[in-house]
Amino acid sequence: MKKMKKPYPEMNAQELAEATKAFDEPFVMDRGRPLNAAERERHRRAAKRGRGRPRVGKGSERINITIERGLLAEADALGRREKIGRSELIARSLRLLVRKAG
């Protein structure tokens, strides 16, 4: 399938019909093929690993906290600079505080 020239919502009816015509065909199993050895191994490893995110440490728990907006903005800016998400930034900060206190 070729790359879209513009997003679907910006297309007119004719452009949208042309861009999505591949989806008008019924699903045909005849186009499929058996997996090769590398694909079978990749599938086996993925099935063994299981679904979802990998467990880190004892796993994770979702919590709901309240943080002052200015501090949150500073934290988000730091996360962008360090290329880490908000959760990872908070986790690292908590680890540092726990080590320092302990």
Backbone hydrogen bonds, N-H to C=O, Kabsch-Sander energy under -0.5 kcal/mol:
donor,donor_aa,acceptor,acceptor_aa,energy
10,E,7,P,-1.4
11,M,8,Y,-1.8
16,L,12,N,-2.6
17,A,13,A,-2.4
18,E,14,Q,-2.2
19,A,15,E,-2.6
20,T,16,L,-1.7
21,K,18,E,-0.8
23,F,20,T,-1.5
24,D,21,K,-1.4
25,E,22,A,-0.7
29,M,27,F,-0.5
31,R,28,V,-1.1
32,G,29,M,-1.7
40,R,36,N,-2.6
41,E,37,A,-2.1
42,R,38,A,-2.2
43,H,39,E,-2.4
44,R,40,R,-2.5
45,R,41,E,-2.5
46,A,42,R,-2.2
47,A,43,H,-2.4
48,K,44,R,-2.0
49,R,45,R,-2.1
50,G,46,A,-1.5
59,G,56,V,-2.0
65,I,63,I,-0.5
72,L,68,E,-2.3
73,A,69,R,-2.4
74,E,70,G,-2.2
75,A,71,L,-2.6
76,D,72,L,-2.8
77,A,73,A,-2.2
78,L,74,E,-2.3
79,G,75,A,-2.6
80,R,76,D,-2.2
81,R,77,A,-2.2
82,E,78,L,-2.6
83,K,79,G,-0.8
84,I,79,G,-2.5
89,L,85,G,-2.3
90,I,86,R,-2.5
91,A,87,S,-2.6
92,R,88,E,-2.7
93,S,89,L,-2.2
94,L,90,I,-2.6
95,R,91,A,-2.4
96,L,92,R,-2.3
97,L,93,S,-2.2
98,V,94,L,-2.7
99,R,95,R,-2.6
100,K,96,L,-2.4
101,A,97,L,-2.4
102,G,98,V,-2.0
